[in-house]
């Protein structure tokens, strides 16, 4: 990573990730490496990494080195087996160890790209056949916007498995959050859920409570009555709404934006 450093890119990356005073990435430092370069470095060395190496990298002052640690952790997680070590020739770290490492280092997962490129291919996959209360706790009680973002973005894995309930339920927890980065994350995940089942997303936007038949299973047959008092699309942050309905047919999208659905 040090060899890949490009000082000419530092200023642009610092602006892009909002590192100025009072901004969400305040004080972060960059080497000037774009994501493809970081991925290539990880590809070349993840099999040889130890927990000590990951610890050193995740706690780096440099954003790209922390990202490299997370991408390497995801690769190790993908290639390991639950409850056992990896095959010979691969770093001896189990899936459980990867998850515990991730959860014990969330202080260093402190920007949106670090969250988005790591949480659902690791934490989301891990929780696919397990209790998911951890994500609800992150959404409700996260120590910062990054833990709260982990709570919603991790549900991407569930969406891809056709399971929409948790996305809608966690979106409800975060729907009126004060930070724009949470609005964007909520809208993004709602959009992804809608790509699986647009009717379920519309029911959510129009007031059906999470957990009712149509949202729980993705099967809209027999769904409960829409609650007009909870028409979310009329009151939710505009950014979240725009993200959520981005893939709707243009006439329908305009009706939502004008409040005339």
N, C-alpha and C positions, 0 to 999 in steps of 0.2 A: 504494500500500500504506500509506503514511503517512496518507493521508486516510481510509482505511478503519479505522484503529486504533480500538479500543474498550477503554479501560482497565478497564471493568467485567468484561471477559472474561479478563483476564490471569491472575488468581489461579487460576481454574478450569483454564485450559489448562496452567498451570505444574504443577498437581497431577496432571493427567491424563497429562502427558508426563514425569512423575517427575524434576523438576529439583532436588529437595532434595539435601542433602549425602549422598554415597555412593550416590545413585541413578543409573540409567543415563543420564539427561538432565541431570545435575548442571550448574548454572550457565547453562543455556540461557535466553534471553530471548524474550519474546513481545510482540507488538503488540496481541493480543486479536482476531485475525481468524480466523474459522472457514473451513474449506476451500471452501465455495461462494463466499465473498467473494474468496478468493485466485484461484479459477478464473475468476471474472468479470474480475478485474483482468488476468489473463494473456490472456484472450480478447480484450480490448480493445487490447493492445499488443504481442503476441508478434511480429507481422509486422515491426515497426519496430526490434526489438532487434538489437544488435551483440554481438560477442564481448566487447567492453569492458563493455557493460551487464550481460551474463551474469556476467562476472568480478566485477563490483561487487556484484551481488545474491547470488551463491552464497557469497561470503565475508562476508555481512552477519552481524552479531551477533544478528539477529532470525530466529527459526525460520521464520516465515511468509514472509519475503523469500527465504530459501534455498529453501523449497518452491516459491515462485513462479518462481524461476530454473530449477528442475528441470522444472516443468510446462511452462514456455515452451520449454525445450530439447526436451522430448518433442514438442511441437507442431511445432517447426522440423524435427526429425528426420522426423516423419510426412510432412511436405510437401516434403521435399527428395529429390533423386535421388542415388544412389550415384555418387560420382566427379564430381559436377557441382554447380553452385550452384543456388539456387532460381530460380523464375520471377521475372520483373520485378515489382517491388512487394513482394517478400518478402525478408526479411533474407538476405544472400548467404552462407549457411553450409551446407556439405554434410553428408551423413550421416556421413562419416568424421570430419569435424571435431566433430560432436556427440558421437560415441563417444569420441574422444580427450579432449574437454573433460570428459566424464563421468568417465572413468577417472583423469584427472589431478586431480580435485577430490573424491575420495571422503572426504577428511578432513572435508569439510563436509556429507557425507550421513550425519548422525550421530544419527538417531533412526528408529524403525521406520516411521513414515509417510513420511519422506523416501525411504527405501529402497523401500517397497512401491508407492508411486505413481509411481516413475520407472524402476526397474530392468528390469522385464519388458517394458514397452512400448517401451523403447529398447534396452537391452543384449540382452535376450532376442530381440527381433525381428532385431537385427543379426546375432546368432549362429545364427539359424535354419538358414542354409545354409552355416555355417562351422564350423571347429574350435572345440570348446567347452571346451578345456582351461583357459581362463582362469577359468571358473566353478569348476572343481575346485581350482584354485590358491587362489581366494578362500576356498573352504570349508576347505581344509587349512591354509593359511598366512596367512589374512586377519589384518591388523594389529589388528583389533578385531571385536566381534560384528556390526558393521554391514557390513563387507566379507564376513564369513561369511554373513550373512543375504542379501546380494546374490547370493551363490553359489547358494543354494537357491531364492529367490523368483524369480530370473530364468528358472527352468525353467517357470514358468507358461505362457509362450509356447509351449514345446515340447509341454506337455500339451494345449493347445488345438489344436495341430496333430496330435494323436494319437500323439505320441512320448513314451513314458513312461520310457525307459531311464535318462536322465540324472537325472530326479527321484529314482528309486529309488537310483541309485548315489551321488548327492550326499547323499541322506538318510542313507545308511550311514556316510558320513564324519562327519556331524554328529549322529548318533543319540544318542550319550551325552555330548553337550556339557553343560557345567555351568550354562549360563544359560537361564532360563525363556523368554526371548524367542526363543532358537533352538529350544527344544522346541516352542513355538507355531508357528513358521514351518515346521518340519519336518512337524508334524502337519497343518497347513493344506495344504501342497503334497501330502502323501500322500492327504489327503481328496480333493483335486481330481483326482489321478490315479485314485483309486478311483471317482469319478463317471464317468470315461471307461471304466474296466474294473475292476469290483469284484473279479473273480476274480484279476486280477493283483495287486491290493493285498492280498488275502487270502494269496496265495502268498508275497508279500514278508513280511507279518506273521508267517507261520507258518514261515519259514526258508528259502525258495528264494533262492539267491544272485542278486544283480543280474547281468544279462548272460545268464542262461539263457533259453531260448526264450520262455517266457510273459511275462517281464518285458521282454525286449529289444524285442519286436515288438507286444506287446499281444495276441498270438494265443496262447491257452493250450494249444492242441493240441501234444502232444509235449513238454510241459514236464518238466524233470527232477524227480527225487524230492525231496520236502521234506526238509531236514536238521533233524531234531528237536533237534539240539544248538544250533541257531541260531534258535530260535523267538523272534523279536524281540518279539512282543507280551507275552511273559512278563517281559522284562527292560528294555524301553525305558522312558524317563520317562513317568509316568502322564499328564502333560499332553499329550505328543505322541500317545499312544495315544488319548486321549479326542477330540482333534481329528481324528485319522485316521479313526476309526470313527463319527463323528458322524452320518453319513447312512445307516448300516447299519440294517436293520430292528431294532426294539427287542429282540426275543429274542436275535438274533445279537450285538448290541452288548453285552448283558449277559453272554453267554458269554465274550466277549473280556475284559470287565472282571473277571470272576470267574476267569479263567485256565482255562476248561473247554472250549476249542475242540478 
